[in-house]
Structure formats: C-alpha cells, structure tokens
C-alpha cells in the first residue's frame, strides 16, 4: 500500500510539474512526501522471522 501511495504522489508531482507552474510549492511538497515515504519503506522493509 505504501508503494501505491508513493507512485501516486510521484505521478501527481510529474503532472503538476509539467502542467501547472502556479502551484510549485505544493508540487514540491508532494515530491518530498513521496520521497520520505519511499525511504521509510526501504528502511523498514519486510523482516524475516
């Protein structure tokens, strides 16, 4: 589920970055959230028992 959210946020960022320069701060905020979620997912990962 975390990967899905990350992909959606990155796609929204790309669409906004290409299409709408007016909302630049919000678009970069979406990118920041996507990167943070991706890093958290990579660090936590699935651990073997």
N, C-alpha and C positions, 0 to 999 in steps of 0.2 A: 504494500500500500504506500509505503514511503517513496518507493521508486516512482510510482504513478504520480504522486504529488510533485515530485521533483521534475519529472518530464513535463507535466502540465505547466508548472511555473516557468521552466526554461522556454517552452513554446510560446507562452504569453509574453515573455520578455522579448523574444525574437520578433514576434508580430508587432509589438509595441515599438521596438527599436527601429524597425524598418518603416512602419506606417505612421506612427504618431510621435513627433519630437516634442510635442507640447507637454506630455506627461513624463518627461525624462527622469525626474526624481523617483516617481512611483515605479517606473520600469526597472530602474537600477535596484530599487528596494526588493522587487520580485526576484531579480537575479541573485541578490545577496541571500535571501531566504532559501532559494533553491540550492545554492552552493553550501550553505550551512546544513541544510537537511541531508544533502549528499555526503558531506564529511561525517556527520553524526552516524549515518547509516553505514558508512565504510568502517568507522572506528568501532561501532558496537558489533556489527556483523552477527552471524549465527555461530554460536559457540557449540562445539561438540561436548557431549556429556561424558 
